[in-house]
Amino acid sequence: MERFRIKAPDLAMDLGSAMTRAVRVDQNVMIEEPSVVALDFQKLQILDVGYEAKDLLGKSPENMIAVRPLQNGVISDYDLTQALIEHYIHRLLPGISMVAPRLVIAYPSGATDVEQRALEDACLQSGVRDVFLVEESMAAAYGAGVIQNATQGAFILNIGAGTTEVAMVNSYGVIASQTVKRGGDALDRAIREFVRDKYDLMIGENTAEKMKCQIGTLRADRQQDAMEVSGRDLLTGMPKSIDLYAEDVTEAILPFVREVVENLRLTLEKTPPELSADVMKRGVLLTGAGARIDGLDAFIQEELHIEASLSKHPAQDTILGCRYLMLHLNEMLGRGERDDSVQKD
């Protein structure tokens, strides 16, 4: 194992509200863990990061709290975000480097200048020498391989945990976009609220997420799929298990799905006519972990009458795109006077 190096290899990172993905570019070594920090708030000490910390959500003792330091794709707790970034940098680059690494990191298209500056500062304070910010939709398009020439447009629907982005992009940047500060986490909350209101059963975040992944569907032929769910009966206060059906999940998530379709429509209205022709030929690409809802592509196709297809690796598109941009960083910066697809801060 490396303990000392003159110059640290470059890194790429997708710092999401639910999952953080980081890769060491020279070895293509990827870390993929929940963006959760377990904190002993009495001692102000970080106890766990990642999967171990996520397991404490809703289960932690009085002196501990499991925290997601990013909400809606942007920093909500600066110090914990810095600790999270530093943790993954040290995981990828153990030992000592005389020259710190460079980092390409994705951010939501709807992030303000202040939110972008906070992300950059957190990265610099975590021990990198240069930070390059790239919009998530751009990174996802590169990661999915849909940007094939300079001017050809790619229509992207990127559903993350905290944000949903609809964007028309080409290699020069984002042409038109819509950002909603809700994503997969909002679907989990909607499922929890639906189960609470209809069945008087309180379920946890992890249970709602399992329901979404296992029986969440928009297909008519799967509405009777069932899953046993355990929680707390609100009428008696006692533990209780019931069978829930896919039709329950569909009813809970349908308002969000319709909102996504409306944002697709609004972005198409803002798209220049020449790029609209590209949409008709190639359709919309679904990416992001939240886009894996069964039947979402067919639902969009029926509503908008354009092709819709799910990426081969939707959860990893953004980090793969960040890695691609880091590998081609000099080329991208050479175009810096003509476009803003990668920002050096």
Disulfide bonds with the S-S distance in Angstrom:
none
